[in-house]
Amino acid sequence: MSDKYQAFTQSSIGKLLVKNLGLPQPTKLERYTAGDPLVKGTVLTGGRGRLADDLAGLLDQLGAASTTARTDGEKYKALVFDATGITSLKQLVTLQEFFTPVLRSLETCPRVIVIGTPPELLKGSERAAQRALEGFTRSLGKEIGRGGTVQLVYVAEGYEDSLLSTLGFLLSPKSAYVSGQVVRIGAHGEEKATALGDWTRPLAGKVAFVTGASRGIGEEIARVLHRDGATVVGLDVPQAADDLQRVMKEIGGDWLTLDITAKDAPQRIAAHLKEKHGGVDVVVHNAGVTMDKKLANQTPERFGKVLEINVEAPERITAELLAQKVVNPNGRIVGVASIAGIAGNVGQTSYAASKAGVIGLVDSLAEELEDGITINAVAPGFIITQMTAAVPFATREVGQRLNAMSQGGLPVDVAETIAWYASPASTGVNGNVVRVCGQMMLGA
Ligand SMILES: NC(=O)c1ccc[n+]([C@@H]2O[C@H](COP(=O)([O-])OP(=O)(O)OC[C@H]3O[C@@H](n4cnc5c(N)ncnc54)[C@H](O)[C@@H]3O)[C@@H](O)[C@H]2O)c1
């Protein structure tokens, strides 16, 4: 399930054809390997706002070297701009003044982060100016090239210390396929984050439950959460028992085989997590299916089944785990939505409805959860798995190229995003939907 086009563009004949025909030329994205530093290079910081005094200290805690002084001839791995001090539309020009001179001095796969204040917490011109940051960052994301990513992080006043896990994720190769995203921290008045501690094993001593864990994205989520220190309990349908057991044995995890749509599934899952593990810290609703058909050809059985697996089961399971207090304080719930749930897609009325429903669940629960428990979702774009291998060749080829990185993502890109949500230091990150789509040209 590799990207044959990308491999071809890196061959000598491929390079020649790409150059002469003006074909898309995907950059080989840097990805994180255990033992690597979070940031391989210098971070240049700029802007003036609430974070002016904190930024260097925060970056230092992540082991990242930073400077506020640009030197001619120097290359930078990342740029972080504190835009929280922008209170009028006129001041937006400070973005151009900081970024333009340095954009040609970036290393491959650079990272750009702009930090602002959630506009919904502001009024008048200040609100308009902070909202403008979204258009700026999303456009820069489409311009930056060479595997670069650009994000906007809105941090509510008083939550500056809660930025750490988010900066660590967005500055590192862990966010290889995440770009053009807007993250909100502390926007719901969440509890303050716990300290980051050992960022290489933030989930040590924690229990993570992952559905659909026998293969594809779910398998990778299980592996990454295990790498971060968690004991993983994987679930899949009985037909996938052999693969599930193999994966879970490899990572020293536990498993449960059942269909999440079974009537008693929520109770069985709750009992298993409570009795065998004393509760759960991270719940990832990854299991999902597509049964694509244009609506004119759809049947109630197929339409209903997709909704049942992708959104009704996660809702019922979450409700049961919360009602029985199986989710520990500072716990994490993560939904797996899809770009289709945001932009819609031909043949996917049921799938897109189910995935938009997942986003609705996140919106609703983010406002209600207590004890530092958060809920967020990822919305993957084109991720290379068995699910997308079933997509017809031409559609698959186009689907893979229609993003700012001209390539499909890997299951690990989704898994790393979930691991960031799962970190105990991500308490302020609640109610977010982050697309893992290489900044797809379709949709928001
Ligand atoms: N691959 C992509 O490009 C992509 C894009 C957007 C969203 N997603 C979402 O990511 C998730 C994982 O996708 P994937 O590509 O790894 O798919 P996949 O088909 O490879 O894996 C899905 C897993 O869910 C399990 N599952 C399905 N129905 C179940 C049920 N009723 N009970 C228990 N387990 C069940 C399957 O057995 C399988 O192991 C899904 O929710 C999918 O909708 C994938």
The ligand as a Tripos MOL2 file, in Angstrom:
@<TRIPOS>MOLECULE
LIG
   44    48     1     0     0
SMALL
NO_CHARGES

@<TRIPOS>ATOM
      1 N1         -8.2060    5.4380    5.5500 N.am      1 LIG1
      2 C1         -8.6470    6.6660    5.3670 C.2       1 LIG1
      3 O1         -8.2520    7.3670    4.4270 O.2       1 LIG1
      4 C2         -9.6370    7.2700    6.3170 C.ar      1 LIG1
      5 C3        -10.0470    8.5630    6.0710 C.ar      1 LIG1
      6 C4        -10.9410    9.1700    6.9380 C.ar      1 LIG1
      7 C5        -11.3820    8.4780    8.0520 C.ar      1 LIG1
      8 N2        -10.9850    7.2000    8.2560 N.ar      1 LIG1
      9 C6        -11.5270    6.5250    9.4470 C.3       1 LIG1
     10 O2        -10.4650    5.9430   10.2070 O.3       1 LIG1
     11 C7        -10.9310    4.7790   10.8740 C.3       1 LIG1
     12 C8        -10.0140    3.6170   10.5660 C.3       1 LIG1
     13 O3         -9.9840    3.4470    9.1600 O.3       1 LIG1
     14 P1         -9.0240    2.4090    8.4070 P.3       1 LIG1
     15 O4         -8.6880    3.0150    7.1020 O.co2     1 LIG1
     16 O5         -7.9400    1.9620    9.3080 O.co2     1 LIG1
     17 O6        -10.0780    1.2480    8.1540 O.3       1 LIG1
     18 P2         -9.9220   -0.3420    8.1890 P.3       1 LIG1
     19 O7        -11.1020   -0.8730    7.4590 O.co2     1 LIG1
     20 O8         -8.5580   -0.7620    7.7450 O.co2     1 LIG1
     21 O9        -10.0670   -0.6540    9.7500 O.3       1 LIG1
     22 C9        -11.2810   -0.4900   10.4520 C.3       1 LIG1
     23 C10       -11.3100   -1.4610   11.6140 C.3       1 LIG1
     24 O10       -12.5680   -1.3190   12.3030 O.3       1 LIG1
     25 C11       -13.0540   -2.6220   12.5830 C.3       1 LIG1
     26 N3        -14.5310   -2.6200   12.6830 N.ar      1 LIG1
     27 C12       -15.4180   -2.3510   11.6910 C.ar      1 LIG1
     28 N4        -16.6640   -2.5120   12.1500 N.ar      1 LIG1
     29 C13       -16.5830   -2.8890   13.4580 C.ar      1 LIG1
     30 C14       -17.5260   -3.2190   14.4540 C.ar      1 LIG1
     31 N5        -18.8460   -3.2050   14.2020 N.pl3     1 LIG1
     32 N6        -17.0890   -3.5540   15.6890 N.ar      1 LIG1
     33 C15       -15.7630   -3.5760   15.9610 C.ar      1 LIG1
     34 N7        -14.8140   -3.2790   15.0440 N.ar      1 LIG1
     35 C16       -15.2040   -2.9510   13.8020 C.ar      1 LIG1
     36 C17       -12.6180   -3.4530   11.3920 C.3       1 LIG1
     37 O11       -12.6550   -4.8450   11.6600 O.3       1 LIG1
     38 C18       -11.2160   -2.9120   11.1620 C.3       1 LIG1
     39 O12       -10.2570   -3.6000   11.9330 O.3       1 LIG1
     40 C19       -12.3730    4.5820   10.4370 C.3       1 LIG1
     41 O13       -13.2440    5.1560   11.3790 O.3       1 LIG1
     42 C20       -12.4450    5.3710    9.1360 C.3       1 LIG1
     43 O14       -13.7490    5.7860    8.8380 O.3       1 LIG1
     44 C21       -10.1270    6.5820    7.4250 C.ar      1 LIG1
@<TRIPOS>BOND
     1     1     2 1
     2     2     3 2
     3     2     4 1
     4     4     5 ar
     5     4    44 ar
     6     5     6 ar
     7     6     7 ar
     8     7     8 ar
     9     8     9 1
    10     8    44 ar
    11     9    10 1
    12     9    42 1
    13    10    11 1
    14    11    12 1
    15    11    40 1
    16    12    13 1
    17    13    14 1
    18    14    15 2
    19    14    16 1
    20    14    17 1
    21    17    18 1
    22    18    19 2
    23    18    20 1
    24    18    21 1
    25    21    22 1
    26    22    23 1
    27    23    24 1
    28    23    38 1
    29    24    25 1
    30    25    26 1
    31    25    36 1
    32    26    27 ar
    33    26    35 ar
    34    27    28 ar
    35    28    29 ar
    36    29    30 ar
    37    29    35 ar
    38    30    31 1
    39    30    32 ar
    40    32    33 ar
    41    33    34 ar
    42    34    35 ar
    43    36    37 1
    44    36    38 1
    45    38    39 1
    46    40    41 1
    47    40    42 1
    48    42    43 1
@<TRIPOS>SUBSTRUCTURE
     1 LIG1         1 GROUP 0 **** ****
